[in-house]
Amino acid sequence: MTTTDPESEKTREDRDAVVRSAVADAIFDAVGTLSLLGFSLLFLAVGVRGLLIDGSTGLAVASLAVSIAVAGAAFELVPPFRD
């Protein structure tokens, strides 16, 4: 379906721009979520290693708490770190 109406072409360009913006936002959100989950796994590994290997128990428990907080932020269960 081809139209020569300039008004419909402008509407299509606007719609395409909105779709591109939405896709870019979705990709950035997915990358951000995966990054937060990666950091959460890192803190979890440090915490478990600190508990199992003779390390600082306080630091290990703090690392586990941070791991839970970061994972919660990734799944939007806690308030976000930024606006």
Backbone torsions as a table, in degrees:
resi	resn	phi	psi	omega
1	MET	NA	110.1	-179.1
2	THR	-112.2	130.0	177.1
3	THR	-121.1	150.9	177.6
4	THR	-105.4	4.8	179.8
5	ASP	-71.8	119.4	-178.2
6	PRO	-65.0	-27.3	-179.6
7	GLU	-68.0	-39.8	179.2
8	SER	-70.4	-32.2	177.3
9	GLU	-66.8	-38.9	177.1
10	LYS	-64.8	-40.4	178.6
11	THR	-63.5	-40.7	179.0
12	ARG	-65.1	-41.5	178.3
13	GLU	-63.6	-40.0	177.3
14	ASP	-63.5	-43.6	179.5
15	ARG	-64.1	-41.3	177.9
16	ASP	-64.1	-38.1	178.2
17	ALA	-65.2	-40.0	178.4
18	VAL	-65.5	-41.1	179.7
19	VAL	-65.7	-43.1	178.1
20	ARG	-61.5	-41.5	178.8
21	SER	-64.9	-41.8	179.6
22	ALA	-65.5	-40.4	179.3
23	VAL	-66.3	-41.5	178.6
24	ALA	-63.2	-43.0	177.8
25	ASP	-62.1	-40.5	179.8
26	ALA	-65.2	-40.2	178.8
27	ILE	-65.7	-44.7	178.6
28	PHE	-63.4	-38.0	177.4
29	ASP	-64.8	-41.0	179.3
30	ALA	-65.6	-42.8	178.4
31	VAL	-64.5	-41.0	178.2
32	GLY	-63.1	-42.4	178.7
33	THR	-64.0	-44.3	178.7
34	LEU	-64.4	-36.2	177.2
35	SER	-65.2	-44.7	178.6
36	LEU	-62.6	-40.2	178.0
37	LEU	-67.1	-34.8	175.8
38	GLY	-64.2	-44.2	176.5
39	PHE	-63.9	-37.4	178.3
40	SER	-62.6	-42.8	177.5
41	LEU	-64.5	-36.4	177.3
42	LEU	-63.3	-48.5	178.4
43	PHE	-64.2	-35.7	177.8
44	LEU	-64.4	-44.1	179.2
45	ALA	-63.5	-41.4	178.8
46	VAL	-64.7	-42.0	-179.8
47	GLY	-65.7	-45.0	179.6
48	VAL	-66.2	-41.0	178.0
49	ARG	-62.7	-39.6	178.6
50	GLY	-66.0	-33.0	178.1
51	LEU	-77.4	-38.6	-175.6
52	LEU	-80.9	-39.7	178.3
53	ILE	-95.2	146.8	-175.2
54	ASP	-59.7	91.4	-179.5
55	GLY	-132.5	-169.5	179.6
56	SER	-75.7	116.1	-177.8
57	THR	-66.6	-39.5	179.7
58	GLY	-62.1	-43.6	178.5
59	LEU	-66.0	-38.1	179.4
60	ALA	-65.8	-43.4	179.6
61	VAL	-67.0	-39.8	176.9
62	ALA	-63.0	-39.9	178.2
63	SER	-65.1	-39.6	176.5
64	LEU	-65.7	-38.2	178.3
65	ALA	-65.8	-41.3	177.6
66	VAL	-65.1	-37.9	177.9
67	SER	-60.4	-43.5	178.9
68	ILE	-66.4	-40.8	180.0
69	ALA	-65.0	-42.0	-179.2
70	VAL	-69.1	-40.2	177.1
71	ALA	-64.8	-39.1	176.5
72	GLY	-63.6	-37.7	177.5
73	ALA	-67.5	-35.0	179.1
74	ALA	-64.3	-35.4	179.8
75	PHE	-98.0	13.2	177.6
76	GLU	56.9	39.7	176.4
77	LEU	-93.9	-18.4	175.6
78	VAL	-120.0	160.2	178.8
79	PRO	-58.8	144.5	-177.6
80	PRO	-65.8	156.1	178.7
81	PHE	-73.5	-22.8	-178.1
82	ARG	-134.7	170.5	178.9
83	ASP	-86.3	NA	NA
